[in-house]
Amino acid sequence: MTTPPFEAFLARLYTDAAFRERVMADPRGEAQRAGLSAEQSEAIARLDRPGLGFTARSLEKKKRLRPS
């Protein structure tokens, strides 16, 4: 099920707040527009939303704390 486009979609999902909002509003549609398979689109639709938000916030905090 894991493919480079799927991995790129997930990376963007965790790091791009505007994209994350669009995906949460229409997970299957955004996944299909990104060219993901039906199985991958369904996996996106079933994502743990609270867990996604927690992880995204954690990554953002780590990014802010990292020295430039």
C-alpha positions as CSV (number, residue, x, y, z in Angstrom):
1,M,0.0,0.0,0.0
2,T,2.9,2.4,0.6
3,T,4.1,4.2,-2.5
4,P,6.2,7.4,-2.9
5,P,3.0,9.4,-3.7
6,F,1.3,8.1,-0.6
7,E,4.3,8.9,1.6
8,A,4.6,12.4,0.1
9,F,0.8,12.9,0.8
10,L,1.3,11.9,4.4
11,A,4.4,14.1,4.8
12,R,2.5,17.1,3.5
13,L,-0.5,16.2,5.7
14,Y,1.6,16.4,8.8
15,T,3.5,19.6,7.8
16,D,1.0,21.8,5.9
17,A,-1.9,23.1,8.0
18,A,-3.9,24.4,5.1
19,F,-3.6,21.1,3.2
20,R,-4.5,19.2,6.4
21,E,-7.7,21.3,6.7
22,R,-8.7,20.5,3.1
23,V,-8.0,16.8,3.6
24,M,-10.0,16.7,6.8
25,A,-12.9,18.4,5.0
26,D,-12.8,15.9,2.1
27,P,-10.3,13.1,2.8
28,R,-11.3,10.8,-0.1
29,G,-11.6,13.6,-2.6
30,E,-8.2,15.1,-1.8
31,A,-6.6,11.7,-1.8
32,Q,-8.1,10.9,-5.2
33,R,-7.1,14.3,-6.6
34,A,-3.5,13.5,-5.4
35,G,-3.6,10.3,-7.5
36,L,-3.8,7.9,-4.6
37,S,-5.4,4.5,-5.1
38,A,-8.8,3.6,-3.7
39,E,-7.2,1.7,-0.9
40,Q,-4.9,4.5,0.0
41,S,-7.8,7.0,-0.2
42,E,-9.8,4.9,2.2
43,A,-6.8,4.8,4.6
44,I,-6.7,8.6,4.5
45,A,-10.4,8.7,5.3
46,R,-9.9,6.5,8.3
47,L,-7.0,8.4,9.8
48,D,-7.1,9.1,13.5
49,R,-7.9,12.8,13.4
50,P,-6.9,13.6,17.0
51,G,-3.7,11.7,16.6
52,L,-3.0,13.5,13.3
53,G,-3.5,16.9,15.0
54,F,-1.2,15.9,17.9
55,T,1.6,14.7,15.7
56,A,1.3,17.7,13.4
57,R,1.6,20.1,16.5
58,S,4.5,18.1,17.8
59,L,6.4,18.3,14.5
60,E,5.7,22.0,14.3
61,K,7.0,22.6,17.9
62,K,10.2,20.6,17.1
63,K,10.7,22.6,14.0
64,R,10.4,25.9,15.9
65,L,12.8,24.7,18.6
66,R,15.5,23.4,16.1
67,P,18.4,25.8,15.8
68,S,18.8,27.4,12.3
